[in-house]
Each structure stands twice: as C-alpha cells, then as structure tokens.
Amino acid sequence: MQFGFTADHSYRGDIKVTVTSPSSTTAVVIDENSIDFNDNYDVLLGDSYNMLLDNDVDDNTAAPYYDRAAKPSNVLSIFNLENAKGDWLISLCDNYSGDNGFYYRSALKFFVSDFDDDGVPDAREQHYGLNPFLASDAVLDNDGDGRPNLDEYTQGTNPLVADTKLLNFLPVILQYLLKD
C-alpha cells in the first residue's frame, strides 16, 4: 500500500497523520517531528522507499502531485492483510496552535499480488496456509462453515474459523420462531 498526502503548512513538523482501516487497524504515517522546520507536504509514502520523510527541503504542493517518495513514520505493511473495501479514516492533527495550513488531498493506493489469479491475495493465502500458486483453493471451505475461502476474504472473515454456521441455519430458526 502507498499513501499520498498534500498539504500546505508553515511548519510541517507540527503535523501528525494517522490512517485507520475499516477493521480499525491504525498506523501513524506522518508523526510530528520537532526537528523538521520545512514547509508543506506533497509526498507519496511507501515502505519500499529509502528517502526519509524529513528531507530538509520544502515540498511544492502544485501539480504534479505526490512527486516526492519517502518512507512513512510507521510501516504501511500493517495493512497487508486488510480488505480494502470499506471506510478508511485519515486523521490530521496540527499539534501547534500558533500557525495554520491547508489540507488539499490524500490517496490510498493498494497493490495486491495474486499470482494464481483466484481473487485471494497471495499475502492472505500465505498467512492462512493456502497455496498462492493454486487457484482451486479459493473454492475450498477450510473451516466447514459453508463459505469458500474467496467469500471469507471478500467478507473479511477468517477462513480457518467456522464463524458462520449459525447464519446458515438462521432462516430455518426464524421460520420456526415465527410459526405461531
């Protein structure tokens, strides 16, 4: 995953930016830095970048956007097994009241490796003991709850924990309870 952020601010060391996933996983991607005396952010953050966020240069917030790449304050790989579907929260905090700034834009860029093209990302398959080179494991139901591994991924559930058996019988239970 990569995170792009553009904002004008007279002292960017005051800014803290946090990203929270739909399942509440949180990472501080830009942490306030009392020694960063430069202005503005126009940056694309990614774990694979070697440049530091504090580069001793003011960022230009005009187009083209995200024209500087840097390593985030904390790793974005914490989101690797997250389902991108849902509401992501970007929190901005200016930790000093003596100056101001303008937020312009941010972007989340997701990159999913799926070697066998079965719809389940390789990182998730490896995490749960599936084979990232075998497409047929997407239709298997490893936990016996009636949902194949692909459905478990798209719905954000654990393919090794039978957490939906009750849901399969819910219509029958409701029909019985509403019978009278």
C-alpha positions in Angstrom: 0.0 0.0 0.0 1.1 3.6 -0.6 -0.3 6.8 0.9 -0.2 10.1 -0.8 -0.6 13.4 1.1 -0.6 17.0 0.1 -0.9 20.0 2.5 0.4 23.5 2.9 1.7 24.2 6.4 4.2 26.8 7.6 6.0 24.3 9.9 5.3 20.7 8.8 6.9 19.2 11.9 3.7 20.1 13.7 1.6 17.7 11.6 0.5 14.2 12.5 -1.3 12.0 10.0 -2.9 8.7 11.0 -4.6 6.1 8.7 -7.2 3.7 10.1 -8.6 0.8 8.1 -12.2 -0.4 8.1 -11.3 -3.0 10.7 -9.7 -0.4 13.0 -6.0 -1.2 12.3 -4.2 2.1 12.7 -0.8 3.5 11.7 0.7 6.9 12.2 2.2 7.6 8.7 3.4 11.1 9.4 4.5 11.7 13.0 5.1 15.1 14.3 8.8 15.8 14.2 10.1 18.7 16.3 13.3 19.0 14.1 11.5 19.3 10.7 11.4 23.0 10.1 10.4 22.8 6.5 7.1 23.8 4.9 4.4 21.7 3.2 3.9 18.1 2.3 3.5 16.7 -1.2 4.6 13.1 -0.8 3.9 9.5 -1.7 4.7 7.2 1.3 5.6 3.6 0.9 7.6 1.0 2.9 9.9 0.3 0.0 11.1 3.9 -0.4 14.5 4.7 1.2 14.2 8.5 1.4 13.3 10.0 4.8 10.2 12.0 5.3 12.3 14.9 6.7 14.4 15.7 3.7 15.4 19.3 4.6 13.5 20.7 1.5 10.1 22.5 1.3 7.6 20.5 -0.7 5.9 22.2 -3.6 2.1 21.4 -3.4 1.3 22.3 -7.0 0.8 19.7 -9.7 2.2 17.1 -10.3 1.1 15.7 -7.0 3.0 13.2 -4.9 6.2 13.9 -6.8 8.4 13.0 -3.8 8.6 9.5 -2.4 9.5 8.7 1.2 9.3 6.1 3.9 6.4 6.6 6.3 6.9 7.2 10.0 5.5 3.8 10.7 5.2 0.8 8.2 2.2 0.5 5.9 2.7 -3.2 5.7 0.5 -3.4 8.9 -2.4 -3.2 6.4 -1.2 -6.0 4.1 -3.9 -8.5 5.1 -6.7 -5.9 5.3 -9.6 -5.9 3.0 -9.5 -2.6 1.1 -13.3 -2.5 0.9 -14.9 -0.1 3.5 -14.4 3.3 5.0 -10.8 4.3 5.7 -10.2 7.2 8.1 -7.4 9.7 7.5 -6.9 11.8 10.7 -4.9 15.0 10.6 -3.7 16.8 13.6 -1.8 20.1 13.9 0.0 19.9 17.2 0.7 23.6 17.5 -1.9 26.4 17.6 0.4 29.2 16.5 0.3 28.6 12.8 -2.1 27.2 10.2 -2.2 25.3 7.0 -4.4 23.9 4.2 -5.2 20.2 3.5 -5.6 19.5 -0.2 -5.7 15.8 -0.9 -4.7 12.3 0.1 -4.8 9.0 -1.7 -4.5 5.4 -0.7 -3.0 3.1 -3.4 -3.5 -0.6 -3.0 -1.3 -3.1 -4.7 -2.4 -6.7 -4.4 -0.3 -9.6 -5.6 -2.4 -12.6 -6.8 -0.2 -15.0 -8.7 -2.8 -17.7 -9.2 -5.5 -15.1 -10.1 -8.1 -16.7 -7.9 -9.2 -13.4 -6.2 -7.5 -14.1 -2.9 -4.3 -12.0 -2.4 -1.0 -14.0 -2.1 -0.2 -12.5 1.3 -3.6 -13.7 2.7 -3.2 -17.1 1.2 0.3 -17.5 2.8 -0.9 -16.2 6.1 -3.7 -18.8 6.3 -1.7 -21.7 4.9 -3.3 -21.6 1.4 -1.3 -22.0 -1.8 -0.7 -18.7 -3.7 0.1 -20.8 -6.8 -3.1 -23.0 -6.7 -6.3 -21.2 -7.9 -8.5 -24.1 -6.8 -8.0 -23.4 -3.1 -10.3 -20.3 -3.4 -13.3 -22.5 -3.7 -12.4 -24.7 -0.8 -14.1 -24.3 2.6 -11.3 -24.9 5.0 -13.3 -24.3 8.2 -16.5 -26.1 7.1 -18.8 -23.1 7.6 -20.4 -23.1 4.2 -18.3 -20.2 2.8 -15.4 -20.8 0.4 -12.1 -19.1 1.0 -12.8 -16.4 -1.6 -16.0 -15.4 0.2 -14.2 -15.4 3.5 -11.7 -12.9 2.0 -14.2 -10.6 0.4 -16.3 -10.6 3.6 -13.3 -10.1 5.9 -13.7 -13.3 7.9 -11.1 -15.9 9.0 -11.1 -18.9 6.6 -9.8 -21.2 9.4 -12.6 -20.3 12.0 -16.1 -21.6 11.5 -17.8 -18.4 12.4 -20.9 -18.6 10.2 -22.6 -21.9 10.8 -25.4 -20.2 12.7 -26.0 -17.9 9.8 -26.6 -20.9 7.5 -29.5 -22.0 9.8 -30.9 -18.6 10.6 -33.8 -18.8 8.0 -34.9 -22.1 9.5 -34.7 -20.8 13.1 -36.6 -17.7 12.2 -39.3 -19.7 10.4 -39.7 -22.0 13.4 -39.9 -19.0 15.9 -42.4 -17.1 13.7 -44.6 -20.2 13.1 -47.2 -19.3 15.7 
